[in-house]
């Protein structure tokens, strides 16, 4: 799964990189984005242009009774995305790109892993990012939700989820899953709401090339979601 990531670029910087317009305020830099935090994502706007907008991380399907379901909807598995009730509807039309500087994953504990307060080895957090330092264009889905008994003026809650796939050879020693990272040549096809060919969309949900990513160990300070400092990505 993908449960934490780094987002330090402003809405304007993201818009410039993805050739989009800005349709939201910038979020503060966050070196430890956690589920239910606000995140920035790129979507196709009404005039078929790209726009940067704000979302809560954790998809709330339109049919949900309340927003509590969001915490269990931070990821969508590529293998079942077209069949699961929570995702199949938005997969056809409401797709987005979630930009990340990098993401964290936890490697299973070994004999030389850091120890917890009880002296037992703990999982080693790793920071994974592009070799060239460019942002990751992670495939996602989005939805708009509000309670069924809402008044007409009740604002919509816009939410999103990260799509994951099987790990490539770079990620496999750490975890068996990874986010779907889209190459620039696929951005327009992925965002286009008129693109409803399910098989063509699924064909994009594959592991990234092994040479795209690199990683290093980081402090277990990242385990605490209240820690958001830049030092979290420093190698140890």
Secondary structure, DSSP 4 states (H G I P E B T S, - for coil): ---EEEE---HHHHHHHHT-EE-SPPPPPEEEEETTSEEEEEEE-TTS-EEEEEEEES---TT-SSGGGGGG-SEEETTTTTTSTTTHHHHHH-EEEEEESEEEEEEPP-TTSPB-TTS-B--EEEEEEETT-PPEEEEEEEEEE--TT--TTPPPEEEEEEEEEE--TTTTTT-SEEE-B--GGGHHHHH-TT---HHHHHTT--PPPTTSEEEEE--GGGGSTT---GGGGS--
